[in-house]
Amino acid sequence: MIAVLKNGTTPEQRDSLCKWFESMGLSCHVSQGEFHTIIGLIGDVSKVDIEMLESLSIVERVTRISDPFKKANRKFHEEPTVVDVSGVKIGGGHFQIIAGPCSVESREQIIAVAKAVKASGATMLRGGAFKPRTSPYAFQGLHGEGIGLLLEAKKETGLPLVSEIMNINDLDLFAEVDVLQVGARNMQNFDLLKELGHCRKPILLKRGLANTLKELLMSAEYIMAGGNGNVILCERGIRTFETYTRNTLDLSAVPVLHELTHLPVIIDPSHSTGYSRYVAPMSYAAAAAGADGLIIEVHNDPAHALCDGAQSLTPGQFDEVARKVRRVREALA
């Protein structure tokens, strides 16, 4: 349930109403907009007398929410959330491109790629130090050493870092990583999500291989229920019967999620298609669909990459994609 307060309601009146709700065992999520204040009620709202609530002089309207996700719901928070990543803003009209290799392989590789993508307009650097792989014999990442190399690249370029965390026991290693990525395989690792809710770092949450948008939002709810509202949603393709691409990119997720939630939504054209030749058109389509950003894999030598070389762009290819994405966004402005 949400209660929309009238313009001009004082903070004291708002706080008094929240205390009344809390006396009934409800928790309040307050969203302060430009013209309205919205109080989202979480808990057993059957105790609330809606007619009495609507009769209060400071209440404009009361609406019941049937969706199971509350904190992520746009009805609780009408204004789009803008996530601040070490000064780089994403969401609410702020579009960002995250780029870098699937896996950190060496100091020379990650620093060369970081410098190249920054020069082409990327505003955050991605790189995997811990890699969940289908085969136990595949390259699993450099772990702590990889994090150290990412930090060197950050020092060289100033780009905020995005890297995947697989186990909450490794959280200390990520102390200087700016965005913690939850990969598709961990989207419903609820113990991990709950722990990430207690930290205040931005979380990039990827949609699972076979998960619905509601399930994605419920996973975001796990993080937000812990007090961390800095969540960025990522559509990275879902598994269908199609075999010509690695996954099927669900671009309709962008407008649907923007309708359902206030959280930023980005697209991963690399993992969704699995082939570098499809990354460019899907990036342009994502920008046209209204995505808040892109996360693209870039490698300085894709043919010899230790992980996902087939879907990685070269720095030169990325430069062209970034330039044309800006043109698409300018055309739609």
DRENFI-245631 format. One line per 2 residues: number of its first residue (from 1); their letters; for each residue x, y, z of C-alpha. Coordinates in steps of 0.02 Angstrom, whole numbers, plus 32768, in hexadecimal, padded with zeros to 4 digits. Layout:
% DRENFI-245631
NUM = A = X Y Z ~ ...
***
This chain:
% DRENFI-245631
1 = MI = 8000 8000 8000 ~ 803A 80B1 7FDE
3 = AV = 7FFE 8156 8024 ~ 801E 81F0 7FBA
5 = LK = 802B 828D 8024 ~ 7FF1 8337 7FE9
7 = NG = 806B 83BB 7FB0 ~ 8095 8427 8045
9 = TT = 8094 839D 80C6 ~ 8116 83C7 814A
11 = PE = 819F 834D 817F ~ 8152 834B 822D
13 = QR = 80A9 8316 81E8 ~ 80FB 8290 817D
15 = DS = 8160 824C 820E ~ 80C7 8249 827F
17 = LC = 8067 81E3 81FE ~ 80FA 816B 81EC
19 = KW = 8100 8151 82A8 ~ 8047 8125 82A5
21 = FE = 8066 80A4 821C ~ 80FA 805D 827A
23 = SM = 808F 804B 8317 ~ 8028 7FCE 82B1
25 = GL = 80C3 7F67 828A ~ 80DB 7FAE 81DA
27 = SC = 817E 7FEE 8192 ~ 817F 808E 812B
29 = HV = 81E0 80B2 808D ~ 81DE 816F 806F
31 = SQ = 81FE 81B4 7FC2 ~ 820C 8272 7FB6
33 = GE = 81E2 82B0 7F07 ~ 81DE 835F 7EC0
35 = FH = 8122 8373 7ED8 ~ 80EC 82E0 7F45
37 = TI = 8127 8278 7FD6 ~ 80FE 81BF 7FC9
39 = IG = 80FA 814B 805F ~ 8104 8094 8030
41 = LI = 80BF 801F 80B5 ~ 810E 7F74 80C7
43 = GD = 80C0 7EEE 8134 ~ 800F 7EB6 815F
45 = VS = 7FAC 7F4D 8120 ~ 7F05 7EFC 814A
47 = KV = 7F0F 7F5C 81EF ~ 7F06 8003 8194
49 = DI = 7E5B 8056 8185 ~ 7E69 809B 80D5
51 = EM = 7DD0 810C 80E3 ~ 7E13 815A 8182
53 = LE = 7EBF 816F 8133 ~ 7E76 81C3 8099
55 = SL = 7E16 823B 8108 ~ 7EB6 8285 8151
57 = SI = 7ED7 8337 8116 ~ 7F89 8310 80DE
59 = VE = 7F5E 8274 8077 ~ 7F38 8289 7FBE
61 = RV = 7F15 81D2 7F94 ~ 7F31 8120 7FCC
63 = TR = 7F57 8090 7F56 ~ 7F67 7FD7 7F76
65 = IS = 7FFD 7F81 7F25 ~ 7FE5 7ECC 7EF2
67 = DP = 8095 7EB3 7EAD ~ 8105 7E50 7F25
69 = FK = 8198 7EC6 7F06 ~ 817D 7F65 7F6B
71 = KA = 821E 7FC7 7F7B ~ 824A 7FAC 7EC3
73 = NR = 819B 7FDD 7E8B ~ 8187 8080 7E2B
75 = KF = 80E4 80A0 7E87 ~ 814A 80AF 7F28
77 = HE = 81C9 8121 7ED6 ~ 8186 8184 7E41
79 = EP = 822B 81D9 7E15 ~ 82B0 816C 7DC1
81 = TV = 833E 813B 7E33 ~ 83E8 8183 7E03
83 = VD = 8475 8114 7E41 ~ 8517 8171 7E65
85 = VS = 85B2 8108 7E42 ~ 8644 816C 7E87
87 = GV = 8603 8208 7E30 ~ 85C4 81B1 7D93
89 = KI = 8505 81B7 7D90 ~ 8497 8136 7D3B
91 = GG = 83DA 813B 7D28 ~ 835F 81CB 7D1C
93 = GH = 83A4 8205 7C75 ~ 845A 81DF 7C9E
95 = FQ = 8499 815F 7C1F ~ 853D 8103 7C3C
97 = II = 85A5 8081 7BE1 ~ 8602 7FFF 7C48
99 = AG = 868B 7FA7 7BE6 ~ 871D 7F32 7BFE
101 = PC = 8752 7E7D 7BEE ~ 86EF 7DE7 7C29
103 = SV = 8784 7DB1 7C93 ~ 881C 7E0B 7CD5
105 = ES = 88B0 7DAC 7C8D ~ 894A 7E18 7CA8
107 = RE = 8980 7EC6 7CDB ~ 89A9 7EF5 7C27
109 = QI = 8901 7EB8 7BE8 ~ 8890 7F0E 7C66
111 = IA = 88EC 7FB4 7C64 ~ 88F3 7FB9 7BA5
113 = VA = 8839 7F95 7B98 ~ 880E 8010 7C22
115 = KA = 886B 809E 7BCC ~ 881D 8073 7B23
117 = VK = 8768 806B 7B5F ~ 877A 810B 7BC3
119 = AS = 87BC 8164 7B29 ~ 8721 8129 7ACB
121 = GA = 86A7 8168 7B4D ~ 868D 80DA 7BC8
123 = TM = 866D 811C 7C77 ~ 8684 807B 7CDB
125 = LR = 86FC 7FE8 7CC9 ~ 86BE 7F36 7CD5
127 = GG = 872E 7EA1 7CF3 ~ 8716 7DF5 7D3E
129 = AF = 878A 7DB8 7DC7 ~ 8715 7D2B 7DFD
131 = KP = 86C4 7CCF 7D6B ~ 8635 7C53 7D7A
133 = RT = 8650 7BDA 7CEA ~ 85E6 7B49 7CAD
135 = SP = 8680 7AD9 7CA1 ~ 86EC 7ABD 7D3B
137 = YA = 8783 7AB6 7CC6 ~ 8768 7B64 7C7D
139 = FQ = 87C6 7BFE 7CB7 ~ 877A 7C34 7D5D
141 = GL = 87CE 7CDE 7D6D ~ 8863 7D21 7DCF
143 = HG = 87FE 7D40 7E6D ~ 8858 7DB5 7EE6
145 = EG = 88E5 7DD5 7E6B ~ 8862 7E09 7DEB
147 = IG = 8815 7E86 7E64 ~ 88C2 7ECE 7E80
149 = LL = 88DC 7EE5 7DC5 ~ 8832 7F38 7DB5
151 = LE = 8864 7FB3 7E3C ~ 8903 7FDB 7DDB
153 = AK = 889A 7FFE 7D41 ~ 8828 806D 7DA9
155 = KE = 88BE 80CE 7DE7 ~ 88FE 80E4 7D35
157 = TG = 8858 811C 7CEA ~ 87E7 8157 7D77
159 = LP = 875B 80E7 7D37 ~ 86E7 809E 7DBD
161 = LV = 86ED 7FE0 7DC3 ~ 8664 7F5F 7DA6
163 = SE = 868D 7EAB 7DD4 ~ 862B 7E0F 7DFD
165 = IM = 8621 7DCB 7EAE ~ 85F3 7D13 7EC1
167 = NI = 860C 7CF5 7F7B ~ 85E8 7D6D 8008
169 = ND = 8685 7D2D 8060 ~ 86E9 7D8A 7FDC
171 = LD = 8697 7E32 8003 ~ 8733 7E79 8056
173 = LF = 8792 7E62 7FB2 ~ 8713 7ED6 7F5E
175 = AE = 872B 7F66 7FD9 ~ 876A 7FDB 7F50
177 = VD = 86FC 7F97 7EC3 ~ 8675 8017 7E9E
179 = VL = 85E8 7FA6 7E5E ~ 85CB 7EF2 7E93
181 = QV = 8582 7E8A 7E06 ~ 850D 7DF9 7E2B
183 = GA = 8515 7D86 7D94 ~ 8485 7D2A 7D42
185 = RN = 84AC 7C88 7D9C ~ 84A2 7CDE 7E45
187 = MQ = 8406 7D45 7E26 ~ 83A5 7CD7 7EA0
189 = NF = 8433 7CB8 7F1A ~ 83C9 7D04 7FA2
191 = DL = 844B 7CF6 802D ~ 84C4 7D5B 7FC0
193 = LK = 843D 7DDB 7F95 ~ 840F 7DF3 804B
195 = EL = 84C3 7E12 807B ~ 84DA 7E8F 7FED
197 = GH = 8441 7EEA 8031 ~ 84A7 7F15 80CB
199 = CR = 8532 7F6A 8069 ~ 851D 8013 8016
201 = KP = 857B 7FF3 7F76 ~ 8519 7FF8 7ED2
203 = IL = 84E4 7F4B 7E99 ~ 84D5 7F1B 7DE1
205 = LK = 8455 7E8E 7DDF ~ 844C 7E23 7D43
207 = RG = 83AF 7DC6 7D0E ~ 83BD 7D0A 7D1A
209 = LA = 83C2 7C98 7C82 ~ 830D 7C61 7C96
211 = NT = 82C1 7CE0 7D0C ~ 822B 7D51 7CF7
213 = LK = 8232 7E0C 7D10 ~ 81CC 7DF9 7DAF
215 = EL = 824F 7D80 7DF2 ~ 82D7 7DFD 7DC5
217 = LM = 827B 7E84 7E25 ~ 8262 7E11 7EBA
219 = SA = 831E 7DF3 7EBD ~ 8337 7EB0 7EBC
221 = EY = 82BA 7EB7 7F4C ~ 8329 7E43 7FB3
223 = IM = 83B8 7EC1 7FA2 ~ 834B 7F59 7FC1
225 = AG = 82F4 7F09 8057 ~ 839E 7F09 80AC
227 = GN = 83AB 7FC4 8097 ~ 8411 7FD0 7FF6
229 = GN = 83AE 802E 7F72 ~ 8440 8040 7EFA
231 = VI = 840C 7FB7 7E80 ~ 8429 7FB7 7DC4
233 = LC = 83C7 7F35 7D62 ~ 8416 7EDF 7CCD
235 = ER = 83C2 7E7F 7C41 ~ 8444 7E05 7BFC
237 = GI = 83DB 7D90 7B94 ~ 8371 7CFA 7BC3
239 = RT = 8378 7C46 7B8A ~ 82F9 7C18 7B03
241 = FE = 82EE 7B94 7A79 ~ 8353 7C04 7A04
243 = TY = 8403 7BC5 79DE ~ 844B 7C48 7969
245 = TR = 8476 7CB8 79FB ~ 84BB 7C8A 7AA5
247 = NT = 841C 7CCB 7AF9 ~ 8386 7D31 7AC2
249 = LD = 8392 7DEA 7AEB ~ 82EC 7E25 7B32
251 = LS = 82EC 7EDD 7B04 ~ 8237 7EED 7B39
253 = AV = 827A 7EDE 7BEA ~ 82B2 7F94 7BE0
255 = PV = 8207 7FE9 7BCD ~ 81B1 7F66 7C3A
257 = LH = 822D 7F7C 7CC9 ~ 8226 8039 7CBA
259 = EL = 816B 802C 7CCF ~ 8177 7FB9 7D66
261 = TH = 820D 7FFE 7DC3 ~ 826E 809D 7DE5
263 = LP = 8316 8044 7DDB ~ 838F 805F 7D49
265 = VI = 838E 7FDB 7CC0 ~ 8426 7FB1 7C55
267 = ID = 8443 7F35 7BC8 ~ 84D0 7EB6 7BAF
269 = PS = 84DA 7E99 7AF2 ~ 8576 7E2C 7B04
271 = HS = 8535 7D9C 7B70 ~ 8489 7DA4 7B23
273 = TG = 84C3 7D83 7A70 ~ 8569 7D2A 7A8B
275 = YS = 85B5 7D6D 79EA ~ 8611 7E11 79D2
277 = RY = 85BF 7E32 792A ~ 8515 7E45 797E
279 = VA = 854F 7EB7 7A0B ~ 8546 7F58 79A6
281 = PM = 8493 7F49 7965 ~ 8453 7F11 7A0E
283 = SY = 84AB 7FA3 7A62 ~ 8456 801E 79EC
285 = AA = 83AE 7FCA 7A08 ~ 83C5 7FD0 7AC4
287 = AA = 83EB 808A 7ABE ~ 8351 80A5 7A50
289 = AG = 82E6 8040 7AC9 ~ 8312 80B7 7B57
291 = AD = 8392 8053 7BB9 ~ 83F3 80B2 7C3E
293 = GL = 8498 8067 7C07 ~ 84FB 7FD9 7BBA
295 = II = 857B 7F5D 7BFC ~ 85EB 7F22 7B6D
297 = EV = 867C 7EA9 7B69 ~ 871B 7EED 7B1B
299 = HN = 87C0 7E91 7B08 ~ 8861 7ECA 7AB5
301 = DP = 887C 7E1B 7A6A ~ 87D5 7DBF 7A63
303 = AH = 881C 7D2B 7A01 ~ 888B 7CFF 7A96
305 = AL = 8815 7D30 7B23 ~ 8809 7CB4 7BB2
307 = CD = 874E 7CD0 7BC0 ~ 86C4 7CFE 7B44
309 = GA = 8733 7D3F 7ABA ~ 86AD 7D1E 7A36
311 = QS = 863B 7DA3 7A7F ~ 86C1 7E25 7AA5
313 = LT = 86DC 7EC1 7A3E ~ 8788 7F04 7A16
315 = PG = 87AD 7FB5 7A55 ~ 8796 7FF6 79A4
317 = QF = 86EC 7FA2 7991 ~ 86B7 7FE3 7A3B
319 = DE = 86E8 8094 7A09 ~ 8672 808B 7974
321 = VA = 85E4 8041 79DB ~ 85F4 80C5 7A63
323 = RK = 85F5 814F 79E1 ~ 8559 810F 7989
325 = VR = 84FD 80F0 7A2D ~ 8515 81A9 7A55
327 = RV = 84CC 81D4 79AB ~ 8433 8165 79C9
329 = RE = 8413 81BA 7A70 ~ 842A 8266 7A24
331 = AL = 83AC 823B 799B ~ 832A 820A 7A1D
333 = A = 8348 82A0 7A8F
***
